[in-house]
Amino acid sequence: MGNVRTAIYNYIYAKQHHGDFIFRVEDTDRERSTKEYETELISNLQWLGLNWDNEKILRQSERGEIYRHYLEKIIKDGFAYISKEDTGGDTTKRKEVIRFKNPNKKLSFIDLIRGEITFDTAELGDFVIARSLTEPVYHLAVVIDDFEANVTHIIRGEDHISNTPRQILIQEAIGAPRPVYAHLPLILAGDRTKLSKRKHGEKISLKYFKDQGYFPEAIINYMAMLGWNPGTEEEFFTIPDLIKRFDIASVQKAGAVYSEEKLRWVNREYLKRKPHQEVAARIRDFIEKSTAFQKNSWKISDELLIKLIPALIDRIDVYSDATVLFDAGDFDYLFEVPSYDSKDLLWRDESDSERTREFLREIIGILEAAPESSFSESEGIRALVWNYATEHGRGAVLWPIRFALTGKNKSPDPFTLISLLGARDSIKRLTYALKALEE
């Protein structure tokens, strides 16, 4: 997620200044770089809507001859040298590496977030810039790539601050102008330790949030404000909004604390704004992959799903919450007739079952007499029974309806339930409850 925020800030800053957002795969470490990793990077950026401007993706693994040219030149110019060194403590085995000849000087650069930063490069010694003429290390490769691509600004995490003096020395050696740097604060866990995949697992990877059914716009909104705010109480921003409002100088220096709870809240706000048809199309997969659905081979029609969306939105923050709800049996009543103890049909301290039977008889009569059009939405059903329930006690009237339809202590309101189940099934279940109370 730290990489996600870095990508967002780079994209926004580039667009603010009518520049280009460049996608470069830094794969000089061939053992750790895989095609699968690159594919995931591409998929993630596209899912977020952060499309890069260079048509051809820049891959360092394809630029070996370019790096060799620069290496030969800086060796010839006296900025670097080939060093034969022991490997693994075995003096009989020596390997050539290329080291930068450190001028041992102090240098300073201006950081857009942190102001002036000064280093004494003597502390770095003569550092390695390549394992061979065809194997550059990260510091050399990125400096050459930045130079050739005319990169003007580099926005990255603060853990790269210590890399900057090495890279500035290499820039000077190849005659490259110095880019403008901005080093972002670290993203911290709730205990204020650094958020890391090693410690916190997959739950901080973008794939986790994609699989859980978060919205990309919610991810962008939340991550953009993790370390930055507009100076107002506003909390919701689209990419165009951020391009207008974002100010990198306002990014805080201190670490920003990540909270999945807050991210869930942001996602819920976006969910509430989504058209029900769009939610239905996406949430179906999460419902149908629930264990309960697969075990019972249930089917849910498009009509029922659309009717169910308001009840689901009331109870979920992300789409995967629907899987949890169905696995917990919260919506079993939609697919099978509930069983229950008839005493549970009575409202709270109600001891007179005759009153409850009277209420059920009246409601059944109202529903049987109602036109079919009344059952298309919950508000139409509410209009049919609300006055009667108000006159005789809403809890006493509505509770047995709700429980008869679901057999559960917690469920949507009875009007929504009747709309979901339809007139015939609702009347059938209410009639069964009435008979159960008469026995």
ChimeraX attribute file (.defattr): number of C-alpha atoms within 10 A of each C-alpha:
attribute: neighborCount
match mode: 1-to-1
recipient: residues
	/A:1	19
	/A:2	22
	/A:3	12
	/A:4	18
	/A:5	23
	/A:6	18
	/A:7	21
	/A:8	22
	/A:9	23
	/A:10	22
	/A:11	22
	/A:12	25
	/A:13	22
	/A:14	17
	/A:15	16
	/A:16	16
	/A:17	9
	/A:18	9
	/A:19	15
	/A:20	16
	/A:21	19
	/A:22	20
	/A:23	19
	/A:24	16
	/A:25	16
	/A:26	17
	/A:27	19
	/A:28	20
	/A:29	14
	/A:30	10
	/A:31	7
	/A:32	8
	/A:33	14
	/A:34	11
	/A:35	9
	/A:36	9
	/A:37	12
	/A:38	15
	/A:39	10
	/A:40	13
	/A:41	15
	/A:42	17
	/A:43	13
	/A:44	17
	/A:45	17
	/A:46	13
	/A:47	14
	/A:48	19
	/A:49	14
	/A:50	18
	/A:51	14
	/A:52	17
	/A:53	13
	/A:54	13
	/A:55	8
	/A:56	10
	/A:57	13
	/A:58	16
	/A:59	16
	/A:60	20
	/A:61	17
	/A:62	10
	/A:63	14
	/A:64	16
	/A:65	11
	/A:66	15
	/A:67	21
	/A:68	16
	/A:69	12
	/A:70	17
	/A:71	24
	/A:72	13
	/A:73	15
	/A:74	17
	/A:75	17
	/A:76	11
	/A:77	12
	/A:78	11
	/A:79	19
	/A:80	23
	/A:81	21
	/A:82	17
	/A:83	14
	/A:84	12
	/A:85	14
	/A:86	13
	/A:87	12
	/A:88	8
	/A:89	9
	/A:90	9
	/A:91	9
	/A:92	7
	/A:93	11
	/A:94	14
	/A:95	12
	/A:96	16
	/A:97	19
	/A:98	23
	/A:99	20
	/A:100	23
	/A:101	19
	/A:102	18
	/A:103	12
	/A:104	13
	/A:105	11
	/A:106	11
	/A:107	13
	/A:108	13
	/A:109	17
	/A:110	13
	/A:111	17
	/A:112	18
	/A:113	18
	/A:114	17
	/A:115	11
	/A:116	10
	/A:117	13
	/A:118	11
	/A:119	16
	/A:120	12
	/A:121	17
	/A:122	12
	/A:123	10
	/A:124	13
	/A:125	13
	/A:126	18
	/A:127	15
	/A:128	22
	/A:129	24
	/A:130	23
	/A:131	16
	/A:132	17
	/A:133	19
	/A:134	16
	/A:135	20
	/A:136	24
	/A:137	18
	/A:138	18
	/A:139	18
	/A:140	21
	/A:141	25
	/A:142	17
	/A:143	22
	/A:144	19
	/A:145	19
	/A:146	20
	/A:147	18
	/A:148	11
	/A:149	12
	/A:150	12
	/A:151	18
	/A:152	15
	/A:153	17
	/A:154	14
	/A:155	21
	/A:156	21
	/A:157	17
	/A:158	16
	/A:159	11
	/A:160	12
	/A:161	15
	/A:162	11
	/A:163	12
	/A:164	16
	/A:165	20
	/A:166	21
	/A:167	20
	/A:168	19
	/A:169	22
	/A:170	23
	/A:171	19
	/A:172	12
	/A:173	19
	/A:174	17
	/A:175	10
	/A:176	17
	/A:177	14
	/A:178	18
	/A:179	17
	/A:180	14
	/A:181	20
	/A:182	24
	/A:183	20
	/A:184	29
	/A:185	21
	/A:186	23
	/A:187	23
	/A:188	19
	/A:189	18
	/A:190	13
	/A:191	9
	/A:192	13
	/A:193	13
	/A:194	17
	/A:195	20
	/A:196	17
	/A:197	12
	/A:198	8
	/A:199	10
	/A:200	12
	/A:201	11
	/A:202	13
	/A:203	14
	/A:204	19
	/A:205	16
	/A:206	21
	/A:207	14
	/A:208	13
	/A:209	18
	/A:210	15
	/A:211	11
	/A:212	16
	/A:213	17
	/A:214	23
	/A:215	20
	/A:216	19
	/A:217	19
	/A:218	23
	/A:219	21
	/A:220	23
	/A:221	23
	/A:222	24
	/A:223	21
	/A:224	23
	/A:225	18
	/A:226	22
	/A:227	21
	/A:228	17
	/A:229	17
	/A:230	14
	/A:231	7
	/A:232	6
	/A:233	7
	/A:234	8
	/A:235	11
	/A:236	15
	/A:237	19
	/A:238	12
	/A:239	18
	/A:240	11
	/A:241	12
	/A:242	22
	/A:243	18
	/A:244	14
	/A:245	14
	/A:246	21
	/A:247	16
	/A:248	17
	/A:249	14
	/A:250	14
	/A:251	23
	/A:252	16
	/A:253	16
	/A:254	12
	/A:255	18
	/A:256	21
	/A:257	17
	/A:258	24
	/A:259	13
	/A:260	13
	/A:261	10
	/A:262	11
	/A:263	19
	/A:264	18
	/A:265	16
	/A:266	22
	/A:267	24
	/A:268	22
	/A:269	14
	/A:270	17
	/A:271	21
	/A:272	15
	/A:273	9
	/A:274	12
	/A:275	10
	/A:276	17
	/A:277	12
	/A:278	11
	/A:279	20
	/A:280	17
	/A:281	12
	/A:282	12
	/A:283	20
	/A:284	16
	/A:285	14
	/A:286	18
	/A:287	23
	/A:288	18
	/A:289	16
	/A:290	18
	/A:291	15
	/A:292	20
	/A:293	19
	/A:294	12
	/A:295	9
	/A:296	9
	/A:297	9
	/A:298	13
	/A:299	10
	/A:300	13
	/A:301	7
	/A:302	13
	/A:303	10
	/A:304	14
	/A:305	20
	/A:306	17
	/A:307	20
	/A:308	20
	/A:309	16
	/A:310	15
	/A:311	16
	/A:312	19
	/A:313	19
	/A:314	11
	/A:315	13
	/A:316	19
	/A:317	23
	/A:318	22
	/A:319	25
	/A:320	20
	/A:321	19
	/A:322	25
	/A:323	21
	/A:324	17
	/A:325	18
	/A:326	19
	/A:327	17
	/A:328	13
	/A:329	12
	/A:330	15
	/A:331	19
	/A:332	19
	/A:333	17
	/A:334	17
	/A:335	13
	/A:336	10
	/A:337	14
	/A:338	15
	/A:339	13
	/A:340	14
	/A:341	10
	/A:342	19
	/A:343	12
	/A:344	15
	/A:345	25
	/A:346	22
	/A:347	18
	/A:348	10
	/A:349	7
	/A:350	12
	/A:351	11
	/A:352	10
	/A:353	17
	/A:354	13
	/A:355	15
	/A:356	24
	/A:357	22
	/A:358	13
	/A:359	21
	/A:360	22
	/A:361	14
	/A:362	15
	/A:363	21
	/A:364	21
	/A:365	12
	/A:366	14
	/A:367	20
	/A:368	13
	/A:369	9
	/A:370	15
	/A:371	9
	/A:372	11
	/A:373	9
	/A:374	17
	/A:375	22
	/A:376	15
	/A:377	16
	/A:378	18
	/A:379	14
	/A:380	16
	/A:381	23
	/A:382	19
	/A:383	12
	/A:384	17
	/A:385	18
	/A:386	15
	/A:387	12
	/A:388	17
	/A:389	17
	/A:390	13
	/A:391	9
	/A:392	12
	/A:393	11
	/A:394	14
	/A:395	14
	/A:396	20
	/A:397	26
	/A:398	23
	/A:399	19
	/A:400	25
	/A:401	28
	/A:402	23
	/A:403	24
	/A:404	27
	/A:405	26
	/A:406	25
	/A:407	21
	/A:408	18
	/A:409	10
	/A:410	10
	/A:411	17
	/A:412	17
	/A:413	15
	/A:414	22
	/A:415	22
	/A:416	23
	/A:417	23
	/A:418	25
	/A:419	22
	/A:420	23
	/A:421	19
	/A:422	16
	/A:423	20
	/A:424	11
	/A:425	14
	/A:426	21
	/A:427	22
	/A:428	15
	/A:429	20
	/A:430	21
	/A:431	16
	/A:432	14
	/A:433	24
	/A:434	24
	/A:435	12
	/A:436	15
	/A:437	16
	/A:438	11
	/A:439	6
